Structure formats: C-alpha cells, structure tokens
C-alpha cells in the first residue's frame, strides 16, 4: 500500500481528517521538459509560481500562499518572492492538521495495525461486485483494466478506498503528484531565516480504538457518492487537473479561478464523518474546529507581527467556506494576487467555483 493510501485508510477508519492535511512525499525535480497528458501539456522545469494573497488590518500584513494538488512531478518554481516574504515574517503558519490519538494503544497503535488492515476491506469478505450497483461496477471494471490491470486485491477493498487507489495510479501514469512543493520550500526558508513555524492543530482522543476499528470493520460505509465522484475525476478530469496544475505553476490566477472540475473531497469526507463510529468519536465537527484553530492562529499572528506568512490549500483560501473569506467578514482587507489594490473592491470569495457549479458541469 502506498503512503498516501495508508493516509486514506486512516481517514476511513474514522481517524479521518488528518490525512487531508498530510504532506505527500517529495519527488526530485529534473531538467525542463514538456509532457503530454491527454490533450493538456503538463509543465515541468522552473516556473514563475503563484502570486501571494494579502491580508491586512491596522497596518499589519499576512502573506498567504494558496496551494493546489496534484502538481507536475518534475516541476520547479521560482520561489524567490516566497522566500523573501518568509524571511521578513515574524511567524509562519503551516496548514492546519488533526492529531488523532488512540487511548491506551501501545507503541503508537502498532498492535492495532492488523485490525486496521482488515477494516480496509468490505465486511463479510464481500467484493466490489457484491456491494456496487451493476452499472457502477461495470464502469469500475473499465477503468481498472486501464490503470490497475494486475491488482486483484483491490476488488476486496471498500469502494472509496478502491477508487482512491485507482485515482493515485491514474495520476502517477499522467506524471501528476501529490508532493508538497510549497510546504518544503516554505519550511526550508523559515529554517534558514530562523523564523518560527506554527502548525495550528486540533487533537482528538479515541477512547476505545480497538472497539472503534472493529465496529468500522463490521459495518458498511455510505461511500457510493464518494466512489462515483472519484471515478468522475479519473474518467473526465485528468486534463482539467493538469491545466489547473499548469495555472498554479505559471501564476495564472484568472485561469485557476475559472476552472471547474469534479471535487470528490466533500463527498468522501461526508461519507466517512457520517459513520456511527465517527459521530461517537467526536469527528463530525472537525472541519469547523480545524477552521477555528487556524483562524485563531491567523488573528494572533496579524495582531502580533508587522508581517506574517501562511500556507493554505487553495480550497481553504476562497469559496463559501474559505478561511480568507471568513477573515474578510471579520473586517480584514483581503486581496487576491491578481487584484488591483486601488481599483478592485470585489470580495475575495466572489467568482470562486462552488460545489453547485462543479456539479452543474456534469
């Protein structure tokens, strides 16, 4: 099982949201070349990189780097501006995270691993053919033949995990990667300039981890919508995601803002946080708690330092639930990288793709 799929498994076992913030393994960059993905060119080599969002109040400024994933495997970006802003900052905020601790689990949960591995499969030894509607399974078979032709074990997996494994292989074949380019650059710049780094986090303790995993393993998950939307990405949106990666790499904010694609994240999160074990373990309010933790850290940084710096996934920057939109509502001035300070007073969330817009695409 790949590292990212292990993260997805942890997510699926109701120890869920932590994987959403996990950094993927770095892949070394190589010399510039052009790669063809479907009919979309995936760039590599040195690119200008994205611009920075600006949050300001009472003369204090926070610079925010919005990130996207996946990105081209062999891409480098010109990070001089980011490194300079980090060096001038009083503090750097990395993306928020969730720390899940298993109460009483020895050696960091080592003894729970066999149970976790079992829980990744469908209950009662059912296979995908047994749990999926016929039309969905036929669609799965076509994509599996293309991306996972020799993987028989995946047929035992829960639908959402099987779909995630398929998607990862599709991205890999198309030279797209989940590597955390931005986080690596920012962390190194902060370390070099001796700037403190903070990671806003929320901690949860699972009181009876063995029982929680057993319950999860023996019950189905309502993950059909997650499964379908993940397959939508693989079947229809690899080219769009490559274009999105290019737009980020080349600093094309207008293109990045206007692109719509199938986003499976909400459907998958809803499926997993809707399980009984997740509800009883206190996971259902995690998104709100994570946002509150980041907002508190951001407002403290803006009140304390003349300049600060933050890294956030683009999905948490803009849109109806964007963190910068929330800051704007609290009276902070927020400017997008391509926004004219003097002439453009459009709210930062305006024009951002919504779930409804993405759904309408289909």
Secondary structure, 3 states (H helix, E strand, C coil): CCHHHHHHHHHHCCCCHHHHHCCECCCCCCCCCEEEECCEEEECEEECCCCCEEEEECCEEEEEEEECCCEECCEEECCHHHHHHHHHCCCEEEEEEEEEEECCCHHHHHHHHHHHHHHCECHHHCCHHHHCCHHHHHHHHHHHHHHCCCCCHHHHECHHHHHHHHHHHHHHHCCEECECHHHHHHHHHHHHHCCCEEEEEEEEEECCHHHHHHHHHHCCCCCHHHHHHHHHHHHHCHHHHHHHHHHHHCCCHHHHHHCCCCCCHHHHHHHHHCCHHHHHCCCCCHHHHHHHHHHHHHHHHHHHCCEEEEEEEHHHCCCCCCHHHHHHHCCCEEECCCCCCCCCCCCCCCCCCCHHHHHHHC
